[in-house]
Amino acid sequence: MMRALVLVLGALAAMSAQASGNADKGKQKVAQVCVACHGADGSKPSAPDQPVLAGQYYDYLVRALTDYKNGRRTNPIMKGFAAQLSKQDIEDVAAWFSSQQASPLHNQR
């Protein structure tokens, strides 16, 4: 019984976290910044060392962008871009990418 309650509470927490981002606003922000390296919907990176962001978990994307912004992750390009993002921008961008479908052939160029 307790385990079921924990699972339900966890699912509710995940859904409320997702709801804090606005995918439409995230799409606008992505068009300005992220598209060059990750593609318009995050499924077509321009280089093999750049990750596919489409379909990634919302919470993971929020954490990764926040970590780049705060210096817990190190990548000079991402730190520069993330530094410009507000907390709401990060949530919006995460909502956009997490709502996209990754292409099954994303590694074929």
C-alpha positions in Angstrom: 0.0 0.0 0.0 2.8 2.4 1.0 4.7 1.6 -2.2 1.6 2.4 -4.4 1.2 5.8 -2.6 4.9 6.6 -3.2 4.5 5.8 -6.9 1.3 7.9 -7.2 3.0 10.9 -5.4 6.1 10.5 -7.6 4.0 10.6 -10.8 2.0 13.6 -9.6 5.3 15.4 -8.8 6.6 14.7 -12.2 3.5 16.0 -13.9 3.5 19.2 -11.9 7.2 19.8 -12.8 6.3 19.3 -16.5 3.5 21.8 -16.2 5.8 24.6 -15.1 7.3 24.9 -18.5 5.6 26.4 -21.6 6.6 24.5 -24.7 5.4 27.2 -27.1 7.7 29.8 -25.4 10.4 27.2 -25.3 10.1 26.7 -29.0 10.6 30.4 -29.6 13.7 30.4 -27.3 15.1 27.3 -29.1 14.7 29.0 -32.5 16.9 31.8 -31.3 19.7 29.7 -29.6 19.6 25.9 -29.8 18.7 25.1 -33.4 22.3 25.5 -34.7 23.7 22.6 -32.8 20.7 20.5 -31.8 18.2 21.1 -34.7 14.9 22.8 -34.6 13.2 20.0 -32.7 16.3 18.7 -30.9 16.5 15.5 -33.0 19.2 16.4 -35.4 22.4 17.4 -33.8 25.0 19.0 -36.1 27.9 16.9 -34.7 28.2 13.4 -33.2 29.3 14.8 -29.8 26.1 16.9 -29.5 23.2 15.1 -27.9 19.7 14.5 -29.2 17.4 16.5 -26.9 14.0 15.6 -28.5 12.1 13.3 -26.2 14.5 13.6 -23.3 13.0 13.8 -19.8 11.8 17.2 -18.7 13.5 17.0 -15.3 16.8 15.9 -16.8 16.8 18.8 -19.2 16.0 21.3 -16.5 18.8 19.9 -14.3 21.4 19.8 -17.2 20.7 23.4 -18.3 20.7 24.6 -14.7 24.0 22.8 -14.1 25.6 24.4 -17.2 24.3 27.8 -15.9 25.7 27.3 -12.4 29.0 25.7 -13.6 28.3 22.2 -12.2 28.7 21.0 -15.8 31.5 22.3 -17.9 31.2 23.1 -21.5 32.1 26.7 -22.6 29.5 26.9 -25.3 26.6 25.5 -23.2 27.6 27.6 -20.2 27.5 30.8 -22.4 24.0 29.9 -23.7 22.6 28.7 -20.4 23.9 31.8 -18.6 21.5 33.9 -20.6 18.5 31.8 -19.6 16.2 32.6 -16.7 14.7 29.7 -14.6 11.5 30.1 -16.6 13.4 30.0 -19.9 15.0 26.8 -18.8 11.7 25.2 -17.9 10.2 26.4 -21.2 13.0 25.0 -23.3 12.9 21.7 -21.4 9.1 21.5 -22.0 9.7 22.0 -25.7 12.4 19.4 -26.2 10.7 16.9 -23.9 7.5 17.1 -26.0 9.3 16.4 -29.2 9.8 12.9 -30.8 13.4 11.8 -31.4 14.0 10.5 -34.9 14.9 6.8 -34.9 17.4 7.5 -37.6 19.0 10.6 -35.9 22.5 9.1 -36.2 22.3 8.8 -40.0 23.3 11.9 -41.8 
